[in-house]
Amino acid sequence: MSPTVTEPAKPTEQPAPETKHTKQWFQVFHPEDDPEATEVLRAFAFSPPFLVAWSLGYLSDFYFFFVMAMMAMPLLKDKMVEKLGGRGAWAPKPVEASAAPAKGKKAKPGPPPKPTRYQALLDAMFVPTGVWLPPFLLISMSSPERDATFFMWVAGIYAMLVLVQYFIDPLKNQKKKAEALKKKA
């Protein structure tokens, strides 16, 4: 008699059961069930202190609306970018090279043209919103009734930011070039 070999029963593959997200007692919805509502809640995450201040009368209706609008701006910007085609949809398309290099030779891109002083000044005049907005808001909150003084302070701060960018950018470029030379060596 030959011994019989029994093979263990192979488990039949069953599809993984769908996990139903259960929300906690304090949740209005589960974050994975509604990602858009999650984005909105993240945008207004810091609103409770302002709601309390507004309800106790420390913030006027206008300032409360202003704070809520500032919290909504990044969310509205992202939604607007999506509606307009996504990031880079309006960017100019890259231009194809007109002449292909001969076989065996690699085409080396020439160095970028050196910016003129005029172009460097125009580049420095672009000050990101996150840089100029906080000082302007602080000044506007401290002196809302003096228009001339406000505009002089705003112009002074803007001029200072532009000058700092104008003189700091070349230093940053020199530092990057020095680091690139160290990596090559």
BELHU-V806431 format. One record per residue. N is the residue number from 1. RES is the residue in three letters. SS is DSSP state (hx for helix, st for strand, lp for the rest). PHI is phi in radians with two decimals (NA if undefined). OMEGA is omega in whole degrees, 0 to 359 (* if undefined). Layout:
n: {N;N}
res: {RES;RES}
ss: {SS;SS}
phi: {PHI;PHI}
omega: {OMEGA;OMEGA}
This chain:
n: {1;2;3;4;5;6;7;8;9;10;11;12;13;14;15;16;17;18;19;20;21;22;23;24;25;26;27;28;29;30;31;32;33;34;35;36;37;38;39;40;41;42;43;44;45;46;47;48;49;50;51;52;53;54;55;56;57;58;59;60;61;62;63;64;65;66;67;68;69;70;71;72;73;74;75;76;77;78;79;80;81;82;83;84;85;86;87;88;89;90;91;92;93;94;95;96;97;98;99;100;101;102;103;104;105;106;107;108;109;110;111;112;113;114;115;116;117;118;119;120;121;122;123;124;125;126;127;128;129;130;131;132;133;134;135;136;137;138;139;140;141;142;143;144;145;146;147;148;149;150;151;152;153;154;155;156;157;158;159;160;161;162;163;164;165;166;167;168;169;170;171;172;173;174;175;176;177;178;179;180;181;182;183;184;185}
res: {MET;SER;PRO;THR;VAL;THR;GLU;PRO;ALA;LYS;PRO;THR;GLU;GLN;PRO;ALA;PRO;GLU;THR;LYS;HIS;THR;LYS;GLN;TRP;PHE;GLN;VAL;PHE;HIS;PRO;GLU;ASP;ASP;PRO;GLU;ALA;THR;GLU;VAL;LEU;ARG;ALA;PHE;ALA;PHE;SER;PRO;PRO;PHE;LEU;VAL;ALA;TRP;SER;LEU;GLY;TYR;LEU;SER;ASP;PHE;TYR;PHE;PHE;PHE;VAL;MET;ALA;MET;MET;ALA;MET;PRO;LEU;LEU;LYS;ASP;LYS;MET;VAL;GLU;LYS;LEU;GLY;GLY;ARG;GLY;ALA;TRP;ALA;PRO;LYS;PRO;VAL;GLU;ALA;SER;ALA;ALA;PRO;ALA;LYS;GLY;LYS;LYS;ALA;LYS;PRO;GLY;PRO;PRO;PRO;LYS;PRO;THR;ARG;TYR;GLN;ALA;LEU;LEU;ASP;ALA;MET;PHE;VAL;PRO;THR;GLY;VAL;TRP;LEU;PRO;PRO;PHE;LEU;LEU;ILE;SER;MET;SER;SER;PRO;GLU;ARG;ASP;ALA;THR;PHE;PHE;MET;TRP;VAL;ALA;GLY;ILE;TYR;ALA;MET;LEU;VAL;LEU;VAL;GLN;TYR;PHE;ILE;ASP;PRO;LEU;LYS;ASN;GLN;LYS;LYS;LYS;ALA;GLU;ALA;LEU;LYS;LYS;LYS;ALA}
ss: {lp;lp;lp;lp;lp;lp;lp;lp;lp;lp;lp;lp;lp;lp;lp;lp;lp;lp;lp;lp;lp;lp;lp;lp;lp;lp;lp;lp;lp;lp;lp;lp;lp;lp;hx;hx;hx;hx;hx;hx;hx;hx;hx;lp;lp;lp;hx;hx;hx;hx;hx;hx;hx;hx;hx;lp;lp;lp;lp;lp;hx;hx;hx;hx;hx;hx;hx;hx;hx;hx;hx;hx;hx;hx;hx;hx;hx;hx;hx;hx;hx;hx;hx;lp;lp;lp;lp;lp;lp;lp;lp;lp;lp;lp;lp;lp;lp;lp;lp;lp;lp;lp;lp;lp;lp;lp;lp;lp;lp;lp;lp;lp;lp;lp;lp;lp;hx;hx;hx;hx;hx;hx;hx;hx;hx;lp;lp;lp;hx;hx;hx;hx;hx;hx;hx;hx;hx;hx;hx;hx;hx;hx;lp;lp;lp;lp;hx;hx;hx;hx;hx;hx;hx;hx;hx;hx;hx;hx;hx;hx;hx;hx;hx;hx;hx;hx;hx;hx;hx;hx;hx;hx;hx;hx;hx;hx;hx;hx;hx;hx;hx;hx;hx;hx;lp}
phi: {NA;-1.70;-1.21;-1.61;-1.85;-1.88;-1.60;-1.15;-1.14;-1.38;-1.20;-1.34;-1.34;-1.98;-1.09;-1.11;-1.16;-1.22;-1.53;-1.54;-1.26;-1.84;-1.57;-1.36;-1.13;-1.65;-1.61;-1.40;-2.66;-1.55;-1.02;-1.38;-1.37;-2.39;-1.17;-1.19;-1.14;-1.12;-1.07;-1.12;-1.12;-1.16;-1.14;-1.83;-1.10;-1.72;-1.38;-0.96;-1.08;-1.25;-1.09;-1.14;-1.08;-1.19;-1.21;-1.53;1.62;-1.36;-2.02;-1.33;-1.06;-1.11;-1.18;-1.13;-1.06;-1.07;-1.11;-1.14;-1.14;-1.13;-1.20;-1.43;-0.99;-1.08;-1.14;-1.12;-1.10;-1.09;-1.15;-1.16;-1.10;-1.07;-1.16;-1.57;1.97;1.63;-1.12;1.44;-1.16;-1.75;-1.22;-1.14;-1.28;-1.15;-1.53;-1.25;-1.19;-1.39;-2.01;-1.46;-1.21;-1.14;-1.09;1.54;-1.91;-1.70;-1.44;-1.80;-1.21;-1.21;-1.15;-1.12;-1.10;-1.25;-1.22;-1.36;-1.08;-1.09;-1.16;-1.12;-1.18;-1.10;-1.13;-1.24;-1.29;-1.41;-1.94;-1.03;-1.04;-1.14;-1.54;-1.57;-1.17;-1.02;-1.11;-1.12;-1.15;-1.08;-1.20;-1.18;-1.32;-1.42;-2.47;-1.32;-1.70;-1.90;-1.18;-1.11;-1.11;-1.04;-1.17;-1.17;-1.11;-1.07;-1.11;-1.13;-1.16;-1.09;-1.09;-1.11;-1.11;-1.13;-1.10;-1.09;-1.12;-1.10;-1.59;-1.49;-1.00;-1.07;-1.18;-1.12;-1.11;-1.13;-1.14;-1.12;-1.13;-1.13;-1.15;-1.15;-1.15;-1.14;-1.19;-1.22;-1.36}
omega: {178;180;178;179;177;178;177;181;179;179;178;182;178;178;181;180;179;181;178;181;177;180;178;183;183;182;175;179;176;185;181;178;183;184;180;177;177;178;181;179;177;181;183;184;184;182;183;178;179;175;179;180;179;182;178;176;179;177;175;179;181;181;177;177;180;180;180;178;178;178;182;185;180;179;179;178;180;179;180;178;177;181;182;174;179;181;177;182;182;181;178;181;180;182;179;178;185;182;178;179;179;181;178;179;178;178;178;177;179;179;179;180;180;181;176;179;179;180;178;178;177;178;181;181;175;179;182;183;180;180;186;185;181;178;179;179;178;180;181;178;184;181;183;185;182;185;183;179;180;182;176;178;180;179;179;179;178;179;179;180;179;179;179;178;183;183;182;183;177;179;177;180;178;180;179;179;179;178;179;178;178;180;180;184;*}
